[in-house]
Amino acid sequence: MDNRIFLYDDVINAKTRFVSFAGENIRFDLAIITTDRFYGKQVVLDLQSNRFAIIGQDDLAEEGYVEYAFQLSKEDAADLRSFLEEIV
């Protein structure tokens, strides 16, 4: 592909935290990536479901966001939200 147009191609330092915990109904295996890229937000990857979201405090406060982003029930999203509120 000779006509590739890059919007950006950066190499950055990032800190990745791997954490696993059991909620009331399901287990969460997460990779949480912190960089200076996303205006203070973190990339949260759910390794079990192959879903991810860029999350900050404002996203956690938004009703239904965690449920939508990770396709979780209200109960399971509450477990995840509770953990993320401690670290985000």
C-alpha positions in Angstrom: 0.0 0.0 0.0 2.0 2.9 -1.3 -0.5 5.6 -0.5 -0.9 5.0 3.3 -1.7 8.2 5.1 -0.9 8.2 8.8 -2.8 10.4 11.2 -0.2 9.7 13.8 2.4 7.0 14.6 3.7 7.6 18.1 5.6 5.5 20.5 4.8 6.3 24.1 5.5 5.1 27.6 2.6 3.4 29.3 2.0 1.8 32.6 -0.1 -1.4 32.6 -1.7 -2.9 35.6 -3.1 -6.4 35.5 -5.8 -7.2 38.1 -8.2 -10.1 38.6 -11.0 -10.2 41.1 -14.3 -12.0 41.6 -17.5 -10.0 41.7 -20.8 -11.4 43.0 -21.5 -13.3 39.8 -18.5 -13.2 37.5 -14.7 -13.0 37.5 -13.0 -9.9 36.1 -9.6 -10.1 34.5 -8.5 -6.6 33.6 -5.6 -4.8 32.0 -5.6 -1.1 32.9 -3.4 1.1 30.8 -2.3 4.6 32.0 -0.8 7.0 29.5 -0.8 10.7 28.9 -2.9 10.1 25.8 -6.5 10.3 26.9 -6.8 13.5 29.0 -6.3 11.7 32.3 -8.5 8.8 31.5 -7.4 5.1 31.5 -7.9 2.3 29.0 -9.6 -0.5 30.7 -9.5 -3.9 28.9 -11.7 -6.8 30.0 -9.6 -9.8 29.0 -12.5 -12.2 29.5 -14.9 -10.5 27.1 -12.4 -8.8 24.8 -14.1 -5.4 25.4 -12.4 -2.2 26.4 -13.3 1.4 27.1 -11.5 4.7 27.9 -12.7 5.5 31.3 -12.5 8.5 33.7 -14.5 9.6 36.7 -17.1 11.3 34.4 -17.7 8.0 32.6 -18.2 6.1 35.8 -20.7 8.7 36.9 -22.7 8.4 33.7 -25.7 6.1 34.2 -25.5 3.0 32.0 -22.0 3.6 30.6 -20.2 0.7 32.2 -23.1 -1.6 31.4 -23.0 -0.5 27.8 -19.2 -0.5 27.3 -18.6 -3.9 28.8 -22.1 -5.5 28.0 -22.7 -6.3 31.6 -25.8 -6.6 33.8 -26.5 -3.9 36.3 -25.2 -6.1 39.1 -22.0 -7.0 37.4 -21.4 -3.5 36.2 -21.9 -2.3 39.8 -19.0 -4.7 40.9 -16.8 -3.3 38.1 -17.7 0.3 38.7 -17.0 -0.1 42.5 -13.5 -1.3 41.7 -12.8 1.3 39.0 -13.9 4.2 41.3 -11.0 3.2 43.6 -8.4 3.5 40.9 -9.6 5.9 38.2 
